[in-house]
């Protein structure tokens, strides 16, 4: 694996923590530096899936079930909360490529911390693990991965496991 020779900018919006802190709740937070480091390492590993560019940008939004349900209803016509949504900029029909000197915007990943918390508890692992799992899933979607059948889902889940192994959340 060669090093990614271009910068990656990750815009992290932790609305969940902001809202819960206002309500007096503490959440297990992953530092902004950890998110940045993880996504940079993942993109280094996945660089074959990236279009050539001088840099890359994406946003990661941590929110609650209420907001993700509204987004799910608006964009996927499913009026219910979900764990992660990915809005891939490269898949938009009227996507205009950035000028060659500009970074490529990969898209947006939105994760419901409410759903992630429930899933982590049900599956017997930490919230950190679940959030990283969901972020890796969303990132793969931004890069064109999909899972319309069992084989492609299995391949995608295996790739997610490799990504979490890279950051030390899964043992080799």
DSSP file (Angstrom, degrees, kcal/mol; ACC not computed):
  #  RESIDUE AA STRUCTURE BP1 BP2  ACC     N-H-->O    O-->H-N    N-H-->O    O-->H-N    TCO  KAPPA ALPHA  PHI   PSI    X-CA   Y-CA   Z-CA
    1    1 A X              0   0    0      0, 0.0     2,-0.2     0, 0.0    44,-0.1   0.000 360.0 360.0 360.0 120.2    0.0    0.0    0.0
    2    2 A X        -     0   0    0     42,-0.2    45,-0.2     1,-0.1     2,-0.1  -0.507 360.0 -97.8 -82.0 154.7    1.5    3.3   -1.1
    3    3 A X        -     0   0    0     -2,-0.2     2,-0.6     1,-0.1    -1,-0.1  -0.460  35.7-111.4 -71.0 144.3    1.0    6.4    1.0
    4    4 A X        -     0   0    0      1,-0.1    40,-0.1    -2,-0.1    -1,-0.1  -0.681  28.6-161.7 -74.0 118.1   -1.7    8.8   -0.1
    5    5 A X        +     0   0    0     -2,-0.6     2,-0.3    39,-0.1    -1,-0.1   0.254  63.0  73.2 -91.7  13.4    0.2   11.8   -1.3
    6    6 A X  S    S-     0   0    0      1,-0.0    49,-0.2    49,-0.0    48,-0.1  -0.918  84.7-102.5-127.4 153.4   -2.7   14.2   -1.2
    7    7 A X  E     -a   55   0A   0     47,-0.8    49,-2.1    -2,-0.3     2,-0.4  -0.340  24.0-152.5 -75.1 155.2   -4.4   15.9    1.7
    8    8 A X  E     -a   56   0A   0     47,-0.2     2,-0.6    -2,-0.1    49,-0.2  -0.997   4.5-161.2-125.9 126.7   -7.8   14.8    3.1
    9    9 A X  E     -a   57   0A   0     47,-2.9    49,-1.8    -2,-0.4     2,-0.6  -0.947   5.6-168.7-111.1 123.4  -10.1   17.3    4.8
   10   10 A X  E     -a   58   0A   0     -2,-0.6     2,-0.8    47,-0.2    49,-0.2  -0.949   9.5-155.4-113.5 118.6  -12.8   15.9    7.0
   11   11 A X  E     -a   59   0A   0     47,-2.6    49,-2.8    -2,-0.6     2,-0.6  -0.841  16.5-164.1 -92.4 110.5  -15.5   18.2    8.2
   12   12 A X  E     -a   60   0A   0     -2,-0.8     2,-0.6    47,-0.2    49,-0.2  -0.863  10.5-173.9-104.8 122.9  -16.9   16.6   11.4
   13   13 A X  E     -a   61   0A   0     47,-3.1    49,-2.9    -2,-0.6     2,-1.1  -0.925   2.6-173.9-116.3 104.3  -20.2   17.9   12.7
   14   14 A X  E  >  +a   62   0A   0     -2,-0.6     4,-1.8    47,-0.2    49,-0.1  -0.595  21.6 154.7 -99.7  72.5  -21.0   16.3   16.0
   15   15 A X  H  >  +     0   0    0     -2,-1.1     4,-2.7    47,-1.1     5,-0.2   0.813  68.8  61.9 -67.6 -30.1  -24.5   17.7   16.5
   16   16 A X  H  > S+     0   0    0     46,-1.9     4,-2.8    -3,-0.3     5,-0.2   0.958 106.4  42.8 -61.0 -51.3  -25.4   14.8   18.7
   17   17 A X  H  > S+     0   0    0      1,-0.2     4,-2.7     2,-0.2     5,-0.2   0.905 113.6  52.8 -63.2 -41.3  -22.8   15.6   21.3
   18   18 A X  H  X S+     0   0    0     -4,-1.8     4,-1.6     1,-0.2    -1,-0.2   0.936 114.2  41.9 -59.8 -46.7  -23.7   19.3   21.1
   19   19 A X  H  X S+     0   0    0     -4,-2.7     4,-1.4     2,-0.2    -2,-0.2   0.915 116.3  47.6 -68.0 -43.5  -27.4   18.7   21.7
   20   20 A X  H  <>S+     0   0    0     -4,-2.8     5,-3.4    -5,-0.2     4,-0.4   0.860 109.0  53.9 -69.1 -34.5  -26.8   16.1   24.4
   21   21 A X  H ><5S+     0   0    0     -4,-2.7     3,-0.9    -5,-0.2    -1,-0.2   0.887 106.4  53.0 -65.7 -36.6  -24.3   18.2   26.3
   22   22 A X  H 3<5S+     0   0    0     -4,-1.6    -1,-0.2     1,-0.2    -2,-0.2   0.849 110.0  48.5 -63.4 -32.9  -26.9   21.0   26.3
   23   23 A X  T 3<5S-     0   0    0     -4,-1.4    -1,-0.2     2,-0.1    -2,-0.2   0.480 124.5-104.6 -85.4  -3.1  -29.4   18.5   27.9
   24   24 A X  T < 5S+     0   0    0     -3,-0.9     2,-0.3    -4,-0.4    -3,-0.2   0.616  77.4 131.5  91.9  13.1  -26.8   17.5   30.5
   25   25 A X      < -     0   0    0     -5,-3.4     2,-0.4    -6,-0.1    -1,-0.3  -0.770  46.0-145.9 -98.9 144.1  -25.9   14.1   28.9
   26   26 A X        -     0   0    0     -2,-0.3     2,-0.3    -5,-0.0    -9,-0.0  -0.881  16.4-163.9-103.7 141.5  -22.3   13.0   28.4
   27   27 A X        -     0   0    0     -2,-0.4     2,-0.9   -10,-0.1   -10,-0.0  -0.902  30.9-105.2-122.4 154.2  -21.5   10.8   25.4
   28   28 A X        -     0   0    0     -2,-0.3     2,-0.3     2,-0.0   -11,-0.0  -0.684  50.3-163.2 -74.3 109.9  -18.6    8.7   24.5
   29   29 A X        -     0   0    0     -2,-0.9     2,-0.5   -12,-0.0    99,-0.1  -0.739  20.0-142.8-103.1 146.3  -16.9   10.9   22.0
   30   30 A X        -     0   0    0     -2,-0.3     5,-0.0     1,-0.0    -2,-0.0  -0.902  37.3-111.1 -98.8 132.0  -14.3   10.0   19.4
   31   31 A X     >  -     0   0    0     -2,-0.5     4,-2.3     1,-0.1     5,-0.2  -0.217  15.9-120.7 -64.9 153.7  -11.8   12.9   19.0
   32   32 A X  H  > S+     0   0    0      1,-0.2     4,-2.5     2,-0.2     5,-0.2   0.861 115.9  56.0 -59.8 -35.8  -11.8   15.0   15.9
   33   33 A X  H  > S+     0   0    0      2,-0.2     4,-2.7     1,-0.2    -1,-0.2   0.893 105.8  50.4 -65.3 -39.5   -8.2   14.0   15.5
   34   34 A X  H  > S+     0   0    0      2,-0.2     4,-3.1     1,-0.2     5,-0.2   0.941 110.9  48.3 -63.7 -46.7   -9.1   10.3   15.6
   35   35 A X  H  X S+     0   0    0     -4,-2.3     4,-2.6     1,-0.2     5,-0.3   0.946 113.5  47.6 -57.7 -47.8  -11.8   10.7   13.0
   36   36 A X  H  X S+     0   0    0     -4,-2.5     4,-2.4     1,-0.2    -2,-0.2   0.931 114.4  46.6 -58.8 -47.8   -9.4   12.6   10.7
   37   37 A X  H  X S+     0   0    0     -4,-2.7     4,-2.5     2,-0.2    -1,-0.2   0.922 112.7  49.2 -61.9 -45.9   -6.6   10.0   11.2
   38   38 A X  H  X S+     0   0    0     -4,-3.1     4,-2.7     1,-0.2    -2,-0.2   0.940 113.0  45.9 -60.7 -48.1   -9.0    7.0   10.6
   39   39 A X  H  X S+     0   0    0     -4,-2.6     4,-2.6    -5,-0.2    -1,-0.2   0.892 111.8  51.8 -67.3 -38.1  -10.4    8.5    7.4
   40   40 A X  H  X S+     0   0    0     -4,-2.4     4,-2.1    -5,-0.3    -1,-0.2   0.940 112.3  46.2 -59.8 -46.2   -7.0    9.4    6.1
   41   41 A X  H  X S+     0   0    0     -4,-2.5     4,-2.0     1,-0.2    -2,-0.2   0.904 112.2  50.8 -64.3 -41.1   -5.7    5.9    6.7
   42   42 A X  H  X S+     0   0    0     -4,-2.7     4,-2.2     1,-0.2    -1,-0.2   0.917 110.3  49.0 -62.8 -43.2   -8.8    4.3    5.1
   43   43 A X  H  < S+     0   0    0     -4,-2.6    -1,-0.2     2,-0.2    -2,-0.2   0.853 107.7  54.9 -68.1 -32.8   -8.5    6.5    2.0
   44   44 A X  H >< S+     0   0    0     -4,-2.1     3,-1.0     1,-0.2    -1,-0.2   0.939 112.3  43.9 -59.1 -45.8   -4.8    5.6    1.7
   45   45 A X  H 3< S+     0   0    0     -4,-2.0     3,-0.3     1,-0.2    -2,-0.2   0.840 119.3  42.6 -66.9 -34.7   -5.9    1.9    1.7
   46   46 A X  T >< S+     0   0    0     -4,-2.2     3,-2.7     1,-0.2     4,-0.3   0.155  73.5 123.1 -99.0  17.5   -8.8    2.5   -0.7
   47   47 A X  G X   +     0   0    0     -3,-1.0     3,-1.3     1,-0.3    -1,-0.2   0.730  64.4  67.7 -60.0 -22.0   -6.9    4.8   -3.1
   48   48 A X  G 3  S+     0   0    0     -3,-0.3    -1,-0.3     1,-0.2    -2,-0.1   0.780  99.9  52.3 -64.1 -24.3   -7.7    2.6   -6.0
   49   49 A X  G <  S+     0   0    0     -3,-2.7     2,-0.3    -6,-0.1    -1,-0.2   0.476  95.4  92.5 -88.0  -3.2  -11.3    3.6   -5.6
   50   50 A X  S <  S-     0   0    0     -3,-1.3     2,-0.2    -4,-0.3     3,-0.1  -0.699  77.1-123.0 -95.8 141.0  -10.5    7.3   -5.6
   51   51 A X        -     0   0    0     -2,-0.3    53,-0.1     1,-0.1     2,-0.1  -0.542  46.5 -90.9 -71.6 148.5  -10.5    9.5   -8.7
   52   52 A X        +     0   0    0     -2,-0.2     2,-0.3     2,-0.1    -1,-0.1  -0.387  68.1 143.9 -61.4 134.2   -7.2   11.3   -9.2
   53   53 A X        -     0   0    0     -2,-0.1    50,-0.1    -3,-0.1     3,-0.1  -0.981  61.8-114.2-164.9 160.0   -7.1   14.6   -7.4
   54   54 A X  S    S-     0   0    0     48,-0.5   -47,-0.8    46,-0.4     2,-0.3   0.583  97.7 -14.9 -77.6  -8.3   -4.8   16.9   -5.5
   55   55 A X  E     -a    7   0A   0     47,-0.3    49,-2.7   -49,-0.2     2,-0.3  -0.969  63.4-127.0-178.0 171.7   -6.9   16.3   -2.4
   56   56 A X  E     -ab   8 104A   0    -49,-2.1   -47,-2.9    -2,-0.3     2,-0.3  -0.970  14.3-167.9-137.3 150.1  -10.2   15.0   -1.1
   57   57 A X  E     +ab   9 105A   0     47,-2.4    49,-3.5    -2,-0.3    50,-0.6  -0.980  12.9 158.7-135.8 149.0  -13.0   16.4    1.2
   58   58 A X  E     -ab  10 107A   0    -49,-1.8   -47,-2.6    -2,-0.3     2,-0.4  -0.970  27.8-129.3-157.4 163.4  -15.9   14.8    2.9
   59   59 A X  E     -ab  11 108A   0     48,-2.2    50,-2.6    -2,-0.3     2,-0.5  -0.942   9.7-162.5-120.8 146.8  -18.2   15.5    5.8
   60   60 A X  E     -ab  12 109A   0    -49,-2.8   -47,-3.1    -2,-0.4     2,-0.5  -0.992  10.0-169.5-125.3 120.3  -19.2   13.3    8.7
   61   61 A X  E     -ab  13 110A   0     48,-3.1    50,-2.9    -2,-0.5     2,-0.6  -0.953   7.4-161.9-117.9 119.5  -22.3   14.3   10.6
   62   62 A X  E     +ab  14 111A   0    -49,-2.9   -46,-1.9    -2,-0.5   -47,-1.1  -0.890  32.5 145.7 -99.0 123.6  -23.2   12.6   13.9
   63   63 A X  E     - b   0 112A   0     48,-3.1    50,-3.1    -2,-0.6    51,-0.5  -0.578  41.6 -88.2-140.9-162.5  -26.8   13.2   14.8
   64   64 A X     >  -     0   0    0     48,-0.2     4,-2.1    -2,-0.2     5,-0.2  -0.594  41.8 -95.9-115.2 176.5  -29.9   11.7   16.4
   65   65 A X  H  > S+     0   0    0      1,-0.2     4,-2.3    -2,-0.2     5,-0.2   0.847 118.2  60.0 -61.8 -35.0  -32.7    9.5   15.3
   66   66 A X  H  > S+     0   0    0      1,-0.2     4,-1.7     2,-0.2    -1,-0.2   0.949 110.2  39.1 -60.8 -50.4  -35.0   12.4   14.7
   67   67 A X  H  > S+     0   0    0      1,-0.2     4,-2.2     2,-0.2    -1,-0.2   0.916 116.2  49.8 -68.7 -42.3  -32.8   14.1   12.1
   68   68 A X  H  X S+     0   0    0     -4,-2.1     4,-2.6     1,-0.2    -1,-0.2   0.845 108.2  54.8 -68.7 -29.9  -31.7   10.9   10.3
   69   69 A X  H  X S+     0   0    0     -4,-2.3     4,-2.4    -5,-0.2    11,-0.3   0.917 108.0  49.3 -65.0 -41.9  -35.4    9.8   10.1
   70   70 A X  H  X S+     0   0    0     -4,-1.7     4,-2.3     2,-0.2    -2,-0.2   0.917 114.1  45.3 -62.7 -43.2  -36.2   13.1    8.3
   71   71 A X  H  X S+     0   0    0     -4,-2.2     4,-2.8     2,-0.2     5,-0.4   0.902 112.3  51.5 -65.9 -41.0  -33.2   12.7    5.9
   72   72 A X  H  X S+     0   0    0     -4,-2.6     4,-1.9     1,-0.2     6,-1.6   0.889 112.3  46.4 -63.2 -40.1  -34.2    9.0    5.3
   73   73 A X  H  X S+     0   0    0     -4,-2.4     4,-0.7     4,-0.3    -1,-0.2   0.913 116.0  45.4 -67.7 -42.7  -37.8   10.0    4.5
   74   74 A X  H  < S+     0   0    0     -4,-2.3    -2,-0.2    -5,-0.2    -1,-0.2   0.901 127.8  23.1 -69.4 -42.2  -36.7   12.9    2.2
   75   75 A X  H  < S+     0   0    0     -4,-2.8    -3,-0.2    -5,-0.2    -2,-0.2   0.717 136.1  26.8-103.0 -23.4  -34.0   11.0    0.3
   76   76 A X  H  < S-     0   0    0     -4,-1.9    -3,-0.2    -5,-0.4    -2,-0.1   0.409  94.6-125.8-119.6  -0.9  -34.8    7.3    0.5
   77   77 A X  S  < S+     0   0    0     -4,-0.7     2,-0.5    -5,-0.4    -4,-0.3   0.811  71.1 125.3  58.2  33.9  -38.6    7.6    1.1
   78   78 A X        -     0   0    0     -6,-1.6     2,-2.3    -9,-0.1    -1,-0.2  -0.936  51.5-154.7-122.8 105.1  -38.4    5.5    4.2
   79   79 A X        +     0   0    0     -2,-0.5     2,-0.3    -6,-0.2   -10,-0.1  -0.432  62.7  85.2 -84.0  68.4  -39.9    7.3    7.1
   80   80 A X  S    S-     0   0    0     -2,-2.3    -2,-0.1   -11,-0.3    -8,-0.1  -0.976  83.9 -91.0-157.6 155.7  -37.9    5.6    9.9
   81   81 A X        -     0   0    0     -2,-0.3     2,-0.3    -9,-0.1   -16,-0.1  -0.339  41.1-173.6 -67.4 156.0  -34.6    6.1   11.6
   82   82 A X        -     0   0    0    -17,-0.1    33,-0.2     1,-0.1    30,-0.2  -0.885  30.9-117.9-139.9 171.4  -31.6    4.3   10.2
   83   83 A X  S    S+     0   0    0     -2,-0.3    29,-2.2     1,-0.3     2,-0.3   0.915  87.9   6.0 -83.1 -43.6  -28.0    3.9   11.3
   84   84 A X  E     -C  111   0A   0     27,-0.2     2,-0.4    31,-0.1    -1,-0.3  -1.000  53.8-169.2-145.7 141.6  -26.0    5.5    8.5
   85   85 A X  E     -C  110   0A   0     25,-2.6    25,-2.9    -2,-0.3     2,-0.4  -0.975   8.7-161.9-124.7 143.7  -26.7    7.4    5.3
   86   86 A X  E     -C  109   0A   0     -2,-0.4     2,-0.7    23,-0.2    23,-0.2  -0.995   5.9-165.7-128.8 129.5  -24.2    8.2    2.6
   87   87 A X  E     -C  108   0A   0     21,-3.1    21,-1.9    -2,-0.4     2,-0.6  -0.878  16.3-155.0-115.4  96.4  -24.7   10.9    0.0
   88   88 A X  E >   -C  107   0A   0     -2,-0.7     3,-0.9    19,-0.2     4,-0.3  -0.603   9.9-163.3 -80.0 117.3  -22.0   10.3   -2.6
   89   89 A X  G >  S+     0   0    0     17,-2.0     3,-1.0    -2,-0.6    18,-0.2   0.815  88.7  60.9 -67.1 -30.9  -21.1   13.4   -4.6
   90   90 A X  G 3  S+     0   0    0     16,-0.7    -1,-0.2    52,-0.3     5,-0.1   0.638 100.4  55.4 -73.9 -12.8  -19.5   11.4   -7.3
   91   91 A X  G <  S+     0   0    0     -3,-0.9    -1,-0.2    51,-0.1     2,-0.2   0.491  76.5 115.8 -97.6  -4.4  -22.7    9.6   -8.1
   92   92 A X    X   -     0   0    0     -3,-1.0     3,-1.8    -4,-0.3    -3,-0.0  -0.465  66.9-135.3 -68.7 133.4  -24.8   12.7   -8.7
   93   93 A X  T 3  S+     0   0    0      1,-0.3    -1,-0.1    -2,-0.2    -3,-0.0   0.870 104.0  42.1 -60.3 -39.3  -26.0   12.8  -12.3
   94   94 A X  T 3  S+     0   0    0      2,-0.1    -1,-0.3    -3,-0.0     2,-0.2   0.046  82.1 149.0 -97.9  28.1  -25.2   16.5  -12.8
   95   95 A X    <   -     0   0    0     -3,-1.8     2,-0.6    -5,-0.1    -5,-0.0  -0.436  34.6-154.3 -63.3 124.0  -21.8   16.2  -11.0
   96   96 A X        -     0   0    0     -2,-0.2    -2,-0.1     1,-0.0    -1,-0.1  -0.906  21.0-118.9-101.7 120.1  -19.4   18.7  -12.4
   97   97 A X        -     0   0    0     -2,-0.6     3,-0.1     1,-0.1     2,-0.1  -0.240  31.3-111.4 -56.3 142.9  -15.8   17.7  -11.9
   98   98 A X        -     0   0    0      1,-0.1    -1,-0.1     4,-0.1     6,-0.1  -0.364  42.5 -86.7 -69.2 153.9  -13.7   20.1   -9.9
   99   99 A X    >   -     0   0    0      1,-0.1     3,-2.6     4,-0.1    -1,-0.1  -0.310  47.9-104.6 -56.2 150.6  -11.0   22.0  -11.6
  100  100 A X  T 3  S+     0   0    0      1,-0.3   -46,-0.4    -3,-0.1    -1,-0.1   0.733 120.5  52.9 -55.8 -25.4   -7.8   20.0  -11.6
  101  101 A X  T 3  S+     0   0    0    -48,-0.1    -1,-0.3   -47,-0.1     2,-0.3   0.509  96.8  84.8 -88.2  -3.6   -6.2   22.1   -8.9
  102  102 A X  S <  S-     0   0    0     -3,-2.6   -48,-0.5     1,-0.1   -47,-0.3  -0.693  84.7-106.8 -99.9 150.0   -9.2   21.7   -6.5
  103  103 A X        -     0   0    0     -2,-0.3     2,-0.5   -49,-0.2   -47,-0.3  -0.381  35.8-113.5 -68.1 153.3   -9.9   18.8   -4.1
  104  104 A X  E     -b   56   0A   0    -49,-2.7   -47,-2.4   -53,-0.1     2,-0.7  -0.778  20.9-136.7 -90.0 127.2  -12.6   16.4   -5.0
  105  105 A X  E     -b   57   0A   0     -2,-0.5   -47,-0.2   -49,-0.2     3,-0.1  -0.766  17.5-171.3 -84.7 117.8  -15.6   16.4   -2.7
  106  106 A X  E     -     0   0A   0    -49,-3.5   -17,-2.0    -2,-0.7   -16,-0.7   0.812  40.7-111.0 -81.7 -31.7  -16.5   12.8   -2.0
  107  107 A X  E     -bC  58  88A   0    -50,-0.6   -48,-2.2   -19,-0.3     2,-0.4  -0.924  36.4 -50.1 137.6-161.6  -19.8   13.5   -0.2
  108  108 A X  E     -bC  59  87A   0    -21,-1.9   -21,-3.1    -2,-0.3     2,-0.5  -0.932  28.6-162.2-123.4 138.2  -21.5   13.3    3.2
  109  109 A X  E     -bC  60  86A   0    -50,-2.6   -48,-3.1    -2,-0.4     2,-0.5  -0.984  11.3-169.5-115.8 129.4  -21.8   10.5    5.8
  110  110 A X  E     -bC  61  85A   0    -25,-2.9   -25,-2.6    -2,-0.5     2,-0.4  -0.984   3.8-173.5-122.3 126.5  -24.6   10.9    8.4
  111  111 A X  E     -bC  62  84A   0    -50,-2.9   -48,-3.1    -2,-0.5     2,-0.7  -0.970  21.0-138.0-123.2 133.0  -24.7    8.6   11.4
  112  112 A X  E  >  -b   63   0A   0    -29,-2.2     4,-2.4    -2,-0.4   -48,-0.2  -0.806   9.8-165.3 -86.6 115.2  -27.4    8.4   14.1
  113  113 A X  H  > S+     0   0    0    -50,-3.1     4,-2.5    -2,-0.7     5,-0.2   0.822  88.9  59.9 -68.9 -30.5  -25.7    8.0   17.4
  114  114 A X  H  > S+     0   0    0    -51,-0.5     4,-1.9     2,-0.2    -1,-0.2   0.963 111.0  38.9 -59.0 -51.9  -29.1    6.9   18.9
  115  115 A X  H  > S+     0   0    0    -33,-0.2     4,-2.8     1,-0.2     5,-0.2   0.902 114.8  53.8 -66.5 -41.2  -29.3    4.0   16.6
  116  116 A X  H  X S+     0   0    0     -4,-2.4     4,-2.7     1,-0.2    -1,-0.2   0.890 107.5  51.8 -60.4 -39.2  -25.5    3.3   16.9
  117  117 A X  H  X S+     0   0    0     -4,-2.5     4,-2.0     2,-0.2    -1,-0.2   0.926 111.7  45.8 -63.3 -45.3  -25.8    3.2   20.7
  118  118 A X  H  X S+     0   0    0     -4,-1.9     4,-2.7     2,-0.2    -2,-0.2   0.933 114.4  47.9 -62.5 -45.9  -28.7    0.6   20.5
  119  119 A X  H  X S+     0   0    0     -4,-2.8     4,-2.4     1,-0.2    -2,-0.2   0.898 109.3  52.9 -64.9 -40.7  -26.8   -1.5   18.0
  120  120 A X  H  X>S+     0   0    0     -4,-2.7     5,-2.1    -5,-0.2     4,-0.8   0.921 112.3  45.8 -60.0 -43.1  -23.6   -1.5   20.0
  121  121 A X  H ><5S+     0   0    0     -4,-2.0     3,-0.6     1,-0.2    -2,-0.2   0.934 114.0  47.7 -65.2 -46.5  -25.5   -2.7   23.0
  122  122 A X  H 3<5S+     0   0    0     -4,-2.7    -2,-0.2     1,-0.2    -1,-0.2   0.845 117.1  43.2 -62.2 -34.7  -27.4   -5.4   21.1
  123  123 A X  H 3<5S-     0   0    0     -4,-2.4    -1,-0.2    -5,-0.2    -2,-0.2   0.480 110.1-120.5 -95.3  -4.0  -24.2   -6.6   19.4
  124  124 A X  T <<5S+     0   0    0     -4,-0.8     2,-0.3    -3,-0.6    -3,-0.2   0.818  72.0 107.8  73.7  31.8  -22.1   -6.5   22.6
  125  125 A X  S   <S-     0   0    0     -5,-2.1    -1,-0.3    -6,-0.2    -2,-0.1  -0.834  71.4 -78.6-132.6 176.5  -19.4   -4.0   21.5
  126  126 A X     >  -     0   0    0     -2,-0.3     4,-2.1     1,-0.1     5,-0.1  -0.235  30.9-121.2 -74.1 159.2  -18.4   -0.4   22.2
  127  127 A X  H  > S+     0   0    0      2,-0.2     4,-2.9     1,-0.2     5,-0.2   0.877 115.0  58.7 -63.6 -37.6  -20.1    2.7   20.8
  128  128 A X  H  > S+     0   0    0      1,-0.2     4,-2.3     2,-0.2     5,-0.2   0.929 106.6  47.2 -56.9 -46.7  -16.7    3.6   19.4
  129  129 A X  H  > S+     0   0    0      2,-0.2     4,-2.8     1,-0.2    -1,-0.2   0.940 113.1  48.2 -60.1 -48.6  -16.5    0.3   17.4
  130  130 A X  H  X S+     0   0    0     -4,-2.1     4,-2.6     1,-0.2    -2,-0.2   0.908 112.0  48.6 -62.3 -43.2  -20.1    0.8   16.1
  131  131 A X  H  X S+     0   0    0     -4,-2.9     4,-2.5     2,-0.2    -1,-0.2   0.914 113.6  46.7 -64.2 -42.0  -19.5    4.4   15.1
  132  132 A X  H  X S+     0   0    0     -4,-2.3     4,-2.6    -5,-0.2    -2,-0.2   0.901 111.6  52.3 -65.1 -40.4  -16.3    3.4   13.2
  133  133 A X  H  X S+     0   0    0     -4,-2.8     4,-1.9     2,-0.2    -2,-0.2   0.930 112.9  44.2 -59.4 -46.9  -18.1    0.5   11.6
  134  134 A X  H  X S+     0   0    0     -4,-2.6     4,-2.6     2,-0.2    -2,-0.2   0.884 112.5  51.6 -68.4 -38.9  -20.9    2.7   10.4
  135  135 A X  H  X S+     0   0    0     -4,-2.5     4,-2.6     2,-0.2    -2,-0.2   0.906 109.9  49.5 -64.4 -40.6  -18.4    5.4    9.2
  136  136 A X  H  X S+     0   0    0     -4,-2.6     4,-2.2     2,-0.2    -1,-0.2   0.890 110.8  50.7 -65.2 -37.5  -16.4    2.9    7.2
  137  137 A X  H  X S+     0   0    0     -4,-1.9     4,-1.9    -5,-0.2    -2,-0.2   0.939 112.0  46.8 -62.9 -47.7  -19.7    1.6    5.7
  138  138 A X  H  X S+     0   0    0     -4,-2.6     4,-2.1     1,-0.2    -2,-0.2   0.897 110.2  53.1 -61.9 -40.8  -20.6    5.1    4.7
  139  139 A X  H  X S+     0   0    0     -4,-2.6     4,-1.4     1,-0.2    -1,-0.2   0.914 106.5  52.2 -62.1 -43.4  -17.2    5.8    3.3
  140  140 A X  H  <>S+     0   0    0     -4,-2.2     5,-2.6     1,-0.2     3,-0.2   0.901 108.2  51.8 -60.2 -39.8  -17.3    2.8    1.1
  141  141 A X  H ><5S+     0   0    0     -4,-1.9     3,-1.8     1,-0.2    -1,-0.2   0.907 105.4  55.4 -62.3 -39.9  -20.7    3.9   -0.3
  142  142 A X  H 3<5S+     0   0    0     -4,-2.1   -52,-0.3     1,-0.3    -1,-0.2   0.823 106.9  51.8 -60.5 -29.4  -19.1    7.4   -1.1
  143  143 A X  T 3<5S-     0   0    0     -4,-1.4    -1,-0.3    -3,-0.2    -2,-0.2   0.296 130.0 -93.2 -93.2   9.7  -16.5    5.5   -3.1
  144  144 A X  T < 5S+     0   0    0     -3,-1.8    -3,-0.2     1,-0.3    -2,-0.1   0.432  77.0 141.2  99.5  -0.7  -19.1    3.6   -5.1
  145  145 A X      < +     0   0    0     -5,-2.6    -1,-0.3    -6,-0.2     2,-0.3  -0.469  22.6 170.5 -72.2 147.8  -19.4    0.4   -3.1
  146  146 A X        -     0   0    0     -2,-0.1    10,-0.1     6,-0.1     3,-0.1  -0.947  30.9-144.5-149.8 169.6  -22.9   -1.1   -2.8
  147  147 A X        +     0   0    0     -2,-0.3     6,-0.1     1,-0.1    -2,-0.0  -0.489  34.8 149.3-140.3  66.6  -24.6   -4.2   -1.6
  148  148 A X  S    S+     0   0    0     -2,-0.1     2,-0.3     4,-0.0    -1,-0.1   0.648  74.3  25.8 -74.7 -13.1  -27.6   -5.1   -3.8
  149  149 A X  S  > S-     0   0    0     -3,-0.1     4,-2.2     1,-0.1     5,-0.2  -0.883  91.4 -96.5-142.5 172.9  -27.0   -8.9   -3.1
  150  150 A X  H  > S+     0   0    0     -2,-0.3     4,-2.6     1,-0.2     5,-0.2   0.861 118.2  53.2 -62.4 -39.0  -25.5  -11.2   -0.5
  151  151 A X  H  > S+     0   0    0      2,-0.2     4,-2.2     1,-0.2    -1,-0.2   0.935 112.2  43.2 -64.5 -45.9  -22.2  -11.6   -2.3
  152  152 A X  H  > S+     0   0    0      2,-0.2     4,-2.3     1,-0.2    -1,-0.2   0.852 113.5  52.8 -70.8 -32.6  -21.6   -7.8   -2.6
  153  153 A X  H  X S+     0   0    0     -4,-2.2     4,-2.7     2,-0.2     5,-0.2   0.928 109.4  49.1 -64.8 -43.9  -22.7   -7.3    1.0
  154  154 A X  H  X S+     0   0    0     -4,-2.6     4,-2.2     1,-0.2    -2,-0.2   0.909 111.7  49.0 -61.2 -42.7  -20.3  -10.0    2.2
  155  155 A X  H  X S+     0   0    0     -4,-2.2     4,-2.0     2,-0.2    -1,-0.2   0.901 112.7  48.0 -63.3 -41.5  -17.5   -8.3    0.2
  156  156 A X  H  X S+     0   0    0     -4,-2.3     4,-2.3     2,-0.2    -2,-0.2   0.906 111.0  49.8 -67.7 -41.6  -18.3   -4.9    1.6
  157  157 A X  H  X S+     0   0    0     -4,-2.7     4,-2.1     2,-0.2    -2,-0.2   0.881 110.0  51.6 -64.9 -37.8  -18.5   -6.2    5.2
  158  158 A X  H  X S+     0   0    0     -4,-2.2     4,-1.9    -5,-0.2    -1,-0.2   0.898 109.4  50.2 -63.6 -40.0  -15.1   -7.9    4.8
  159  159 A X  H  X S+     0   0    0     -4,-2.0     4,-2.1     2,-0.2    -2,-0.2   0.902 108.9  52.0 -65.5 -40.2  -13.7   -4.6    3.5
  160  160 A X  H  X S+     0   0    0     -4,-2.3     4,-2.4     1,-0.2     5,-0.2   0.908 107.0  53.2 -60.8 -41.7  -15.1   -2.8    6.6
  161  161 A X  H  X S+     0   0    0     -4,-2.1     4,-2.0     1,-0.2    -1,-0.2   0.901 107.9  50.8 -61.3 -40.5  -13.5   -5.4    8.8
  162  162 A X  H  X S+     0   0    0     -4,-1.9     4,-1.9     2,-0.2    -1,-0.2   0.904 109.4  51.1 -62.3 -40.9  -10.1   -4.7    7.1
  163  163 A X  H  X S+     0   0    0     -4,-2.1     4,-0.9     1,-0.2    -2,-0.2   0.904 111.3  46.4 -64.9 -41.2  -10.6   -0.9    7.7
  164  164 A X  H  <>S+     0   0    0     -4,-2.4     5,-2.6     1,-0.2     6,-0.9   0.822 109.1  55.7 -72.0 -29.5  -11.4   -1.4   11.4
  165  165 A X  H ><5S+     0   0    0     -4,-2.0     3,-1.4     4,-0.2    -1,-0.2   0.890 101.1  59.5 -64.4 -38.8   -8.4   -3.7   11.7
  166  166 A X  H 3<5S+     0   0    0     -4,-1.9    -1,-0.2     1,-0.3    -2,-0.2   0.817 109.3  42.3 -59.1 -32.0   -6.2   -0.9   10.3
  167  167 A X  T 3<5S-     0   0    0     -4,-0.9    -1,-0.3    -3,-0.2    -2,-0.2   0.302 119.9-106.1-102.8   9.2   -7.2    1.4   13.2
  168  168 A X  T < 5S+     0   0    0     -3,-1.4    -3,-0.2     2,-0.2    -2,-0.1   0.643  89.1 114.4  83.2  14.9   -6.9   -1.3   15.9
  169  169 A X  S   <S+     0   0    0     -5,-2.6     2,-0.4     1,-0.2    -4,-0.2   0.612  79.0  41.0 -92.6 -13.0  -10.6   -1.9   16.6
  170  170 A X  S    S-     0   0    0     -6,-0.9    -2,-0.2    -9,-0.1     2,-0.2  -0.998  87.1-124.3-130.0 135.8  -10.5   -5.5   15.3
  171  171 A X              0   0    0     -2,-0.4    -6,-0.1     1,-0.1    -7,-0.0  -0.555 360.0 360.0 -77.1 143.2   -7.6   -7.9   16.0
  172  172 A X              0   0    0     -2,-0.2    -1,-0.1    -7,-0.1    -7,-0.0   0.513 360.0 360.0 -65.1 360.0   -6.0   -9.4   12.9
